[in-house]
Amino acid sequence: MSLATELQKNSRTAPPGPGANLAHDDHVTGGSDLAAGGVRPGGLRRLTSAVGALRIGIVEVIAIIVLGLAALAALWPTLLTSVDPLTGNPADRLLPPGAERIFGTDQLGRDVFARTVHGSAQTLSASLAAVLIGVGAGVLIGLLSGFFTGVLDAIFMRTVDVLQAVPGLLLSMAVITALGFGTLNVAVAVGVAAVPSFARLTRAEVIRWRSTEFVRAARADGLSAISVLARHILPQVRGPIGALLALEFGSAVLAVSALSFLGFGAPPPQPEWGLLVSEGRDFLAAAWWMTTFPGLVVAAVVLAANRLSHAVNSEKEFR
């Protein structure tokens, strides 16, 4: 075992959390438990401790259920509704919510619930793609900028400053104007706007960890900069990035819906959450449900993602 690896195990910048004694007890009793029962319960105890540290309450459970239903609607919409979201009956136009049409119908007699369920695939896939673009580019920029000081850091950070100086929605609209309309281009535009957040967080964490003993020992052992970043620094920044990932996903859902509302996303009659809200704004007086229910779905998913981000961040601070 190298000196850097040993130092990484023993070096911590923060004092041990309340779970430290439990981890020590697992280490001490793990061998006897293994000998007695043939199963190592130490890992199970550590997993139980980690789940307990998340402090999952009723609000977190509701958030997980909301995101689970949204994912189910995106992946298997036919499990939630068998109604075609693109066809409607003119005789059923603007029907209020009821037992058969729980979200009512729109101006063309189409089922609003079916359109909301089927629209989740477009909105959530675009949001997920945007977050992946943001985290991929942002983490790479943050790692390189935080580890390699000098000209490279200056170039990256001044570029990030320029991107961050422009409001996210306005920056996304500028990118869409250059790329063209469509769900994929919306995802790219929102992803570009998310890059500065991930880049700045990653850079700050890299600067924090690069001066630790195990990183200096790794460089003294002759490891390349890429190996040090991948093996010793990147594992330390996964927690903060994970919390920001959940938060940015909620922001991406809101941004994708806003751009779709403005007409930059999928063209009608394709269902998309922002487009559904936009279609109902001309019927607010006569058919409030056309805008209200899709808007509530967007708000629920955004709040659920934000709540899970807070839970992950609280668990990190607790440890």
Phi, psi and omega per residue, in radians:
M1 nan 2.321 -3.092
S2 -1.318 2.798 3.111
L3 -1.072 -0.663 -3.120
A4 -1.109 -0.736 -3.140
T5 -1.132 -0.728 3.135
E6 -1.128 -0.735 3.118
L7 -1.165 -0.605 3.137
Q8 -1.130 -0.604 3.119
K9 -1.234 -0.605 -3.030
N10 -1.653 -0.277 -3.039
S11 -1.654 2.216 3.058
R12 -2.475 2.351 3.133
T13 -1.404 -0.445 -3.111
A14 -1.822 2.643 3.090
P15 -1.155 2.667 -3.121
P16 -1.066 2.439 -3.119
G17 -1.418 -3.057 -3.107
P18 -1.094 -0.320 -3.133
G19 -1.495 0.030 -3.064
A20 -1.159 -0.743 -3.131
N21 -1.115 -0.647 3.117
L22 -1.130 -0.722 3.111
A23 -1.113 -0.658 3.126
H24 -1.152 -0.722 3.128
D25 -1.095 -0.676 3.104
D26 -1.080 -0.707 -3.121
H27 -1.132 -0.664 -3.077
V28 -1.306 -0.724 -3.018
T29 -1.634 -0.129 -3.061
G30 -1.037 -0.728 -3.070
G31 -1.151 -0.754 -3.128
S32 -1.177 -0.668 3.101
D33 -1.131 -0.666 3.120
L34 -1.131 -0.719 -3.132
A35 -1.193 -0.585 -3.071
A36 -1.339 -0.796 -3.011
G37 -1.995 -0.115 -3.135
G38 1.400 0.047 -3.133
V39 -2.202 2.437 3.133
R40 -1.635 1.802 -3.117
P41 -1.434 -0.114 -3.110
G42 -1.039 -0.748 3.118
G43 -1.102 -0.669 3.112
L44 -1.139 -0.707 3.112
R45 -1.134 -0.711 3.124
R46 -1.138 -0.658 3.101
L47 -1.142 -0.731 3.102
T48 -1.092 -0.697 3.110
S49 -1.121 -0.717 3.142
A50 -1.144 -0.721 3.112
V51 -1.135 -0.704 3.097
G52 -1.128 -0.602 3.131
A53 -1.165 -0.399 3.089
L54 -1.170 -0.319 3.111
R55 0.950 0.922 -3.113
I56 -1.269 2.050 3.079
G57 -1.968 -2.935 -3.092
I58 -1.126 -0.608 -3.138
V59 -1.163 -0.737 3.123
E60 -1.152 -0.651 3.104
V61 -1.104 -0.763 3.107
I62 -1.084 -0.709 3.131
A63 -1.098 -0.739 3.122
I64 -1.121 -0.704 3.120
I65 -1.111 -0.757 -3.136
V66 -1.071 -0.834 3.137
L67 -1.166 -0.597 3.094
G68 -1.140 -0.744 3.097
L69 -1.144 -0.669 3.100
A70 -1.118 -0.744 3.103
A71 -1.138 -0.690 3.104
L72 -1.093 -0.733 3.118
A73 -1.126 -0.609 -3.133
A74 -1.282 -0.658 -3.059
L75 -1.523 -0.742 -3.092
W76 -2.337 1.261 -3.092
P77 -1.122 -0.485 -3.120
T78 -1.205 -0.258 3.060
L79 -1.278 -0.408 -3.113
L80 -1.735 -0.470 3.126
T81 -2.719 2.532 3.093
S82 -1.867 0.096 -3.094
V83 -1.434 2.419 3.088
D84 -1.258 2.169 -3.092
P85 -1.349 -0.202 -3.042
L86 -1.760 -0.302 -3.116
T87 -1.936 2.575 3.138
G88 -2.516 2.958 3.122
N89 -1.957 2.020 -3.129
P90 -0.974 -0.446 3.121
A91 -1.233 -0.319 -3.110
D92 -1.807 0.294 -3.053
R93 -1.170 2.442 3.063
L94 0.986 0.665 3.039
L95 -1.349 2.390 3.131
P96 -1.257 2.884 3.106
P97 -1.012 2.429 3.141
G98 -2.712 -2.918 -3.089
A99 -1.147 -0.677 -3.112
E100 -1.499 -0.638 -3.138
R101 -2.092 1.536 -2.969
I102 -1.188 -0.423 3.053
F103 -1.847 0.087 -3.095
G104 1.367 -2.960 3.124
T105 -2.201 2.849 -3.120
D106 -1.688 -2.913 -3.050
Q107 -1.199 -0.268 3.113
L108 -1.867 0.129 3.136
G109 1.428 0.235 3.120
R110 -1.477 2.559 -3.106
D111 -1.274 2.109 -3.090
V112 -1.213 -0.632 3.115
F113 -1.116 -0.763 3.125
A114 -1.109 -0.693 3.136
R115 -1.207 -0.609 3.089
T116 -1.179 -0.751 -3.138
V117 -1.123 -0.844 -3.128
H118 -1.232 -0.461 3.111
G119 -1.283 -0.280 3.139
S120 -1.125 -0.540 -3.132
A121 -1.101 -0.795 -3.134
Q122 -1.159 -0.824 -3.063
T123 -1.194 -0.822 -3.077
L124 -1.251 -0.631 3.110
S125 -1.168 -0.694 3.087
A126 -1.148 -0.689 3.120
S127 -1.148 -0.744 3.124
L128 -1.124 -0.751 3.102
A129 -1.090 -0.691 3.126
A130 -1.109 -0.742 3.136
V131 -1.152 -0.704 3.121
L132 -1.116 -0.691 3.073
I133 -1.107 -0.795 -3.125
G134 -1.113 -0.784 -3.100
V135 -1.260 -0.633 3.137
G136 -1.127 -0.926 -3.132
A137 -1.246 -0.709 -3.088
G138 -1.163 -0.750 3.128
V139 -1.149 -0.724 3.113
L140 -1.069 -0.805 3.113
I141 -1.101 -0.750 -3.130
G142 -1.131 -0.704 3.116
L143 -1.099 -0.850 -3.102
L144 -1.198 -0.717 -3.102
S145 -1.208 -0.672 -3.117
G146 -1.327 -0.506 -3.088
F147 -1.554 -0.680 -3.131
F148 -1.805 1.809 3.134
T149 -1.399 3.024 3.077
G150 1.751 -2.416 -3.032
V151 -1.110 -0.752 -3.115
L152 -1.075 -0.760 3.112
D153 -1.099 -0.746 -3.128
A154 -1.106 -0.750 -3.128
I155 -1.119 -0.847 -3.110
F156 -1.102 -0.800 -3.057
M157 -1.236 -0.588 3.088
R158 -1.205 -0.616 3.065
T159 -1.130 -0.746 3.102
V160 -1.110 -0.680 3.107
D161 -1.064 -0.716 3.121
V162 -1.111 -0.774 3.138
L163 -1.136 -0.674 -3.096
Q164 -1.333 -0.340 3.128
A165 -1.270 -0.364 -3.141
V166 -1.669 2.299 3.071
P167 -0.944 2.483 -3.021
G168 -0.993 -0.786 -3.122
L169 -1.152 -0.693 3.117
L170 -1.164 -0.683 3.093
L171 -1.119 -0.718 3.109
S172 -1.099 -0.725 3.115
M173 -1.118 -0.653 3.106
A174 -1.138 -0.718 3.119
V175 -1.147 -0.727 3.127
I176 -1.114 -0.664 3.112
T177 -1.062 -0.603 3.124
A178 -1.359 -0.629 -3.055
L179 -1.594 -0.518 -3.053
G180 1.892 2.929 -3.084
F181 -1.373 2.894 3.108
G182 2.275 2.751 -3.088
T183 -1.120 -0.729 -3.133
L184 -1.105 -0.758 3.121
N185 -1.173 -0.569 3.039
V186 -1.090 -0.752 3.125
A187 -1.077 -0.765 3.122
V188 -1.101 -0.749 -3.109
A189 -1.123 -0.766 3.121
V190 -1.190 -0.615 3.096
G191 -1.124 -0.706 3.092
V192 -1.079 -0.692 3.141
A193 -1.207 -0.379 -3.131
A194 -1.535 -0.212 -3.087
V195 -1.034 -0.791 -3.086
P196 -1.017 -0.654 -3.126
S197 -1.100 -0.830 3.142
F198 -1.186 -0.655 -3.118
A199 -1.134 -0.792 -3.106
R200 -1.188 -0.727 3.126
L201 -1.121 -0.795 -3.125
T202 -1.119 -0.740 3.128
R203 -1.059 -0.763 -3.138
A204 -1.099 -0.703 3.136
E205 -1.218 -0.661 3.121
V206 -1.131 -0.773 3.104
I207 -1.055 -0.635 3.135
R208 -1.141 -0.688 -3.016
W209 -1.653 -0.318 -3.017
R210 -1.219 -0.353 -3.129
S211 -1.656 0.114 3.139
T212 -1.308 2.861 -3.053
E213 -1.131 -0.733 -3.064
F214 -1.205 -0.507 3.068
V215 -1.241 -0.748 3.093
R216 -1.122 -0.647 3.100
A217 -1.163 -0.639 3.108
A218 -1.122 -0.710 3.090
R219 -1.175 -0.637 3.109
A220 -1.182 -0.503 3.096
D221 -1.274 -0.135 3.107
G222 1.679 0.160 3.112
L223 -1.207 2.527 3.115
S224 -1.260 2.882 -3.137
A225 -1.086 -0.669 3.128
I226 -1.117 -0.729 3.123
S227 -1.141 -0.708 3.119
V228 -1.112 -0.756 3.122
L229 -1.108 -0.771 -3.059
A230 -1.301 -0.683 -3.000
R231 -1.656 -0.456 -2.998
H232 -2.103 -0.492 -3.075
I233 -1.789 -0.803 -3.104
L234 -1.000 -0.724 3.094
P235 -1.056 -0.462 -3.115
Q236 -1.356 -0.379 -3.071
V237 -1.775 0.045 -3.106
R238 -1.154 -0.616 -3.134
G239 -1.079 -0.986 3.097
P240 -1.030 -0.649 3.126
I241 -1.152 -0.674 3.117
G242 -1.089 -0.738 3.102
A243 -1.120 -0.750 3.118
L244 -1.178 -0.548 3.132
L245 -1.063 -0.813 3.122
A246 -1.122 -0.707 3.138
L247 -1.142 -0.765 -3.127
E248 -1.208 -0.475 3.082
F249 -1.122 -0.767 3.069
G250 -1.071 -0.726 3.101
S251 -1.128 -0.635 3.126
A252 -1.168 -0.695 3.081
V253 -1.039 -0.764 3.138
L254 -1.149 -0.731 -3.127
A255 -1.190 -0.749 3.120
V256 -1.095 -0.732 3.118
S257 -1.138 -0.683 3.123
A258 -1.127 -0.761 3.133
L259 -1.174 -0.642 3.061
S260 -1.154 -0.667 3.082
F261 -1.037 -0.656 -3.130
L262 -1.391 -0.088 3.079
G263 1.681 0.233 -3.124
F264 -1.588 -0.178 -3.048
G265 -1.616 -2.484 -3.114
A266 -1.156 2.446 -3.130
P267 -1.345 2.694 3.035
P268 -1.086 2.620 0.134
P269 -1.635 0.262 3.126
Q270 -1.050 2.302 -3.123
P271 -1.398 2.324 3.047
E272 -2.604 2.491 -2.960
W273 -0.977 -0.845 3.133
G274 -1.109 -0.652 3.124
L275 -1.166 -0.640 3.110
L276 -1.108 -0.723 3.089
V277 -1.119 -0.702 -3.134
S278 -1.137 -0.701 -3.138
E279 -1.145 -0.498 -3.083
G280 -1.571 -0.109 -3.062
R281 -1.189 -0.419 3.121
D282 -1.446 -0.067 -3.095
F283 -2.170 0.452 -3.079
L284 -1.062 -0.653 -3.101
A285 -1.272 -0.652 -3.062
A286 -1.690 -0.504 -3.069
A287 -2.482 1.297 -3.099
W288 -1.088 -0.458 -3.073
W289 -1.185 -0.407 -3.128
M290 -1.102 -0.577 3.128
T291 -1.706 -0.640 -2.998
T292 -1.154 -0.866 -3.041
F293 -1.200 -0.813 3.025
P294 -1.061 -0.647 3.101
G295 -1.131 -0.673 3.092
L296 -1.157 -0.616 3.099
V297 -1.126 -0.780 3.096
V298 -1.045 -0.815 -3.120
A299 -1.102 -0.698 -3.124
A300 -1.130 -0.755 -3.134
V301 -1.164 -0.731 3.138
V302 -1.119 -0.801 3.139
L303 -1.141 -0.642 3.118
A304 -1.138 -0.760 3.112
A305 -1.127 -0.696 3.111
N306 -1.136 -0.660 -3.141
R307 -1.164 -0.725 3.109
L308 -1.163 -0.623 3.068
S309 -1.076 -0.728 3.109
H310 -1.122 -0.675 3.139
A311 -1.150 -0.739 3.115
V312 -1.118 -0.743 3.135
N313 -1.170 -0.647 3.106
S314 -1.153 -0.671 3.116
E315 -1.132 -0.649 3.115
K316 -1.139 -0.765 3.133
E317 -1.187 -0.602 3.137
F318 -1.111 -0.684 3.138
R319 -1.247 nan nan
